[in-house]
Amino acid sequence: MNTSRIPDFSNKSFDGMLMWFSEMSVRGLMFHPDDAPETMVSIATDEKIFTDDECNKIGGILSEMFSQFNDDVYDAAYPIFMKCIGMRLDA
């Protein structure tokens, strides 16, 4: 059985985007939505982080998110991204 490391985006809502980015973070796969997954490499190994199939899935999901929610994608990703890089959010 071949399971994808990339979660599905099944809850098509703002909260669904939060959950998707959160799950990507938990899996150690978080990245900024403006970064092309095809260009990301591991610092430790200098190897691509995502397979071609994973890049295609991520690209489709982000395209759908931006199409439905425009810049709200950034608002959903922001708190997850900031926590992932160790930055505290203002209360």
C-alpha positions in Angstrom: 0.0 0.0 0.0 1.4 3.4 -1.0 0.2 6.2 1.2 0.7 9.8 0.4 2.5 12.0 2.9 0.3 14.9 1.7 -3.0 15.1 3.4 -6.2 15.5 1.4 -7.9 18.9 1.4 -11.4 17.6 2.0 -12.9 20.3 4.3 -13.3 23.2 1.8 -13.4 26.0 4.4 -11.1 28.4 6.2 -10.9 25.9 9.1 -10.1 23.2 6.6 -7.2 25.2 5.3 -6.0 25.6 8.9 -6.2 21.9 9.4 -4.4 21.1 6.2 -1.5 23.4 7.0 -1.4 22.1 10.6 -1.2 18.5 9.4 1.6 19.4 6.9 3.4 20.9 9.9 2.9 17.9 12.1 4.3 15.7 9.3 7.3 18.0 9.0 6.3 19.2 5.6 5.3 22.8 6.2 6.3 25.4 3.7 5.2 28.9 2.7 2.3 28.8 0.2 4.3 31.0 -2.2 7.2 28.5 -2.4 7.1 26.0 -5.2 7.3 22.5 -3.7 9.4 21.4 -6.7 12.2 23.7 -5.6 12.5 22.6 -2.0 15.4 20.6 -0.9 16.6 19.2 2.4 19.4 21.2 4.0 20.8 18.0 5.5 20.8 15.8 2.4 20.4 18.3 -0.5 17.7 16.1 -1.9 14.2 17.1 -3.1 11.7 17.1 -0.2 8.7 16.2 -2.3 8.3 13.6 -5.1 6.8 14.6 -8.4 3.5 13.1 -7.4 3.5 15.0 -4.1 4.3 18.2 -5.9 1.4 17.7 -8.2 -1.0 17.0 -5.3 0.3 20.1 -3.4 0.0 22.2 -6.5 -3.6 21.1 -7.1 -4.5 21.7 -3.4 -3.0 25.2 -3.3 -4.5 26.1 -6.6 -7.9 25.1 -5.3 -7.4 27.0 -2.0 -6.3 30.2 -3.8 -9.2 29.9 -6.3 -11.7 29.6 -3.5 -10.2 31.7 -0.8 -7.8 34.1 -2.4 -5.4 35.8 0.1 -7.2 34.1 3.0 -4.8 31.2 2.3 -2.1 33.3 3.8 -4.2 34.0 6.9 -4.8 30.3 7.4 -1.1 29.4 6.9 0.3 32.2 8.9 -0.2 30.9 12.5 0.9 27.4 11.5 4.0 28.7 9.6 5.0 31.0 12.5 4.7 28.2 15.1 6.7 25.9 12.8 9.6 28.4 12.7 9.4 29.0 16.4 7.9 32.5 16.4 5.3 33.5 19.0 2.2 35.1 17.8 0.9 38.3 19.5 -1.9 37.6 21.9 
